[in-house]
């Protein structure tokens, strides 16, 4: 496990120096676009052109012209979002703090970790720290980078960076996130309850479930 110093004196752990660099490299949007414009060149598929159908600060819908191995062309529907983070917070040994919340795309409530979009010029780690501070009003001194993953490999969706935050201090008791339009409340689980909730599909978004699945072995074994 690679260990490096983070901003503000926090420790950052990652599986390799390359992953540590991913966690701390600023995200840069091209001028006038919500996210970098994707292009690929390989033996199988090559991007020839892009037609943007709609774009705002949150998303881009486009059709790519893609050349296949045999030289034929095909339309490739593409949806892109800015890069984002998910972070599970363990303020003290043996327990995690999560949200119980509703979302427009879900029926009923779901458990959820902290999440949010990476702003221009922020590194994924900086975003995770900001979101934990804004959403849970905590600051944490030990961070584990769990990896960076494409959300929808053949359709875009941006990239998600997952983190585990530990050794946290509470700033205050307010929950006043103006950017979340639906109900959310804090709940605390021990590790056994977290694993049971994960197995019972209580995390209803795949990004949330992926972050929990990545964090569970680290939580149960302990951060190196």
Order of alpha helices (4+ residues) and beta strands (2+ residues): beta-beta-alpha-beta-beta-beta-beta-beta-beta-beta-alpha-beta-beta-beta-alpha-alpha
